[in-house]
Amino acid sequence: MTEPSVLHDTKIAYDSVAARYAELFGNILETLPLERAMLTAFADLVRAGGAGPVADLGCGPGHLTAHLHTLGLDAFGVDLSTEMITLARRDHPGLRFDEGSMTALDIPDGTLGGILAFYSVIHTPPRQLPTVFAEFQRVLAPGGHLLLGFFAGDDPLPEEFDHKVTPAYRWSPDSLAELLRQAGFTEVGRMVREPHQDERQFRQAQLLFRRP
């Protein structure tokens, strides 16, 4: 599929499940202590670097944007799905949420202190990820941090799987880290954990990178 068709299909898929998604995942961080720790570390690094604004890309119903706000960050959310943005604005009226695509962000060059992309690149076709990471590099300020969450695999090549909403990919952490290095980022740390009993039987991963 071409990029516009992938974006359109992903948008329509998430529009159709937005309410159910918000119901299922709105309090997900309560069951994810390792992810909470990574988010706290990310917030600490952003604040130490000057606390520029942070974009939660693929923010869904805004629960992680709100969490970043509680950690002291000037956070706002961006999502492809109109319905997700509607829910985010309803549930978190004090925060900013914009409809948009990670492939062409309406954000000036070098203005962000951080980017959170929590399982939001998993639907991106592998050939298009360099474009997305170049866009991340463009909008981050020097010294800004990126926290990327995804499903982890063992194969060096991305593995497509049947996600409940729309087709997705899982990546070897090393392979995804290499793409980020090629985009000009420097690794700070990573976390890989085994799935919980009620999760899909894939390992879960977080990569923390920095724009030099």
C-alpha positions in Angstrom: 0.0 0.0 0.0 1.1 3.6 -0.6 1.7 5.9 2.4 -1.6 7.8 2.0 -3.6 4.6 2.0 -1.7 3.3 5.0 -2.4 6.5 6.9 -6.1 6.5 5.8 -6.6 2.9 6.8 -4.9 3.4 10.2 -7.0 6.5 10.9 -10.3 4.8 10.0 -9.4 1.7 12.1 -8.6 3.7 15.2 -11.6 6.0 14.7 -13.8 2.9 14.8 -12.4 1.6 18.1 -11.6 4.9 19.9 -14.2 4.6 22.7 -13.4 1.0 23.4 -9.6 1.7 23.3 -10.0 4.5 25.8 -12.0 2.3 28.1 -9.4 -0.6 27.9 -6.2 1.4 28.1 -7.0 4.7 29.9 -5.5 3.3 33.2 -3.0 1.0 31.7 0.0 2.5 33.4 -1.2 1.2 36.8 -0.2 -2.3 35.7 3.1 -1.3 34.0 5.8 -0.4 36.6 8.7 -0.7 34.2 7.1 1.6 31.7 6.3 4.1 34.4 9.9 4.0 35.4 11.0 4.7 31.8 8.5 7.6 31.5 9.9 9.1 34.8 13.5 8.8 33.5 12.4 10.4 30.2 10.7 13.3 32.1 13.8 13.8 34.3 16.1 14.0 31.3 13.8 16.4 29.4 13.6 18.7 32.5 17.3 18.6 33.0 17.8 19.6 29.3 15.7 22.7 29.7 12.1 21.3 29.7 11.0 22.3 26.2 7.6 21.2 25.1 7.0 17.4 24.7 4.9 15.9 21.9 3.1 12.7 22.6 2.9 11.4 19.1 0.1 8.8 18.5 -1.4 10.0 21.8 -4.7 8.2 21.5 -7.2 9.3 24.1 -4.5 11.3 25.9 -3.8 9.2 29.0 0.0 9.3 28.5 0.0 13.0 27.6 -1.8 13.6 30.9 0.7 11.4 32.8 3.6 13.4 31.3 1.9 16.6 32.5 1.8 15.2 36.1 5.6 14.6 35.7 6.1 18.3 35.2 6.4 18.4 31.4 4.7 20.9 29.0 3.1 18.0 27.1 0.7 18.0 24.2 -0.7 15.2 22.1 -0.9 14.5 18.3 -2.9 11.7 16.7 -4.1 10.6 13.3 -7.5 9.7 14.6 -10.2 12.3 14.8 -12.1 10.3 17.3 -9.1 9.8 19.5 -8.4 13.5 19.6 -12.1 14.2 20.4 -11.9 11.8 23.4 -8.6 13.3 24.5 -9.9 16.9 24.5 -13.0 15.7 26.4 -11.2 13.8 29.1 -8.2 16.2 29.5 -9.6 19.7 28.7 -6.7 21.5 30.2 -4.2 20.0 27.7 -3.6 20.6 24.0 -4.4 17.9 21.4 -4.0 18.2 17.6 -4.9 16.0 14.8 -1.9 15.2 12.6 0.5 12.7 11.1 4.0 11.7 12.3 5.2 11.8 8.7 4.6 15.6 8.4 4.3 17.3 11.8 3.0 20.8 12.0 5.8 21.7 14.5 8.6 24.1 13.8 12.2 22.8 13.5 14.1 22.2 16.7 11.5 23.3 19.1 10.7 20.1 21.2 12.4 19.1 24.3 11.1 15.5 23.9 9.0 13.1 21.9 7.1 10.2 23.3 6.0 7.6 20.6 4.4 4.9 22.7 3.5 2.0 20.3 2.6 4.6 17.7 5.1 3.6 15.0 4.1 -0.1 15.1 1.7 0.4 12.1 4.3 2.2 10.0 5.5 0.1 7.0 9.3 -0.5 7.6 10.3 1.4 4.4 8.6 4.5 5.8 10.2 4.5 9.2 13.3 6.5 8.1 10.9 9.3 7.0 9.2 9.3 10.4 12.5 9.3 12.3 13.8 12.1 10.1 10.7 14.1 11.1 11.4 13.3 14.8 15.0 14.6 14.3 13.7 17.7 12.6 11.4 18.8 15.4 13.6 17.9 18.4 15.9 20.5 19.7 19.6 19.5 20.1 19.8 17.6 23.4 16.1 16.6 23.1 15.0 13.0 24.0 12.9 10.4 22.3 11.2 7.5 24.1 9.9 4.9 21.7 7.7 1.9 22.8 7.1 -1.1 20.6 6.6 -4.9 20.4 9.9 -6.7 20.4 10.9 -9.6 18.1 14.1 -11.6 17.6 14.4 -11.5 13.9 16.7 -8.8 12.5 14.0 -8.0 9.9 10.6 -6.5 11.0 7.8 -9.1 11.4 4.3 -8.2 10.4 1.5 -9.5 12.6 -2.3 -9.3 12.9 -2.8 -6.5 15.4 -6.4 -6.3 16.7 -6.9 -2.9 15.2 -4.9 -2.9 11.9 -1.7 -4.7 10.7 1.4 -3.9 12.7 5.1 -4.8 13.0 7.4 -5.9 15.7 11.0 -5.1 15.6 14.3 -6.4 17.0 15.4 -3.7 19.5 18.9 -3.7 17.9 17.4 -3.3 14.4 15.2 -0.4 15.4 18.0 1.2 17.4 20.2 1.0 14.3 17.5 2.9 12.3 17.5 5.6 14.9 21.3 5.9 14.9 21.1 6.2 11.1 18.7 9.1 11.6 21.2 10.9 13.8 20.1 9.8 17.3 22.3 8.5 20.1 21.2 5.8 22.5 20.7 6.5 26.1 19.2 3.3 27.3 16.6 0.6 26.7 14.2 -1.7 28.5 12.9 -5.0 27.3 10.5 -7.1 29.3 8.5 -10.3 29.0 4.8 -10.1 28.4 2.3 -10.1 31.3 -0.2 -12.9 31.5 -3.0 -10.8 29.9 -0.9 -9.3 27.1 -0.2 -10.6 23.6 2.7 -13.0 23.9 5.3 -10.6 22.6 8.1 -9.0 24.5 7.6 -5.3 25.1 10.4 -2.8 24.5 11.3 0.8 25.1 14.2 2.7 23.5 15.4 6.0 24.9 17.5 8.1 22.5 18.8 11.6 22.4 19.4 14.1 19.6 23.1 15.2 19.9 
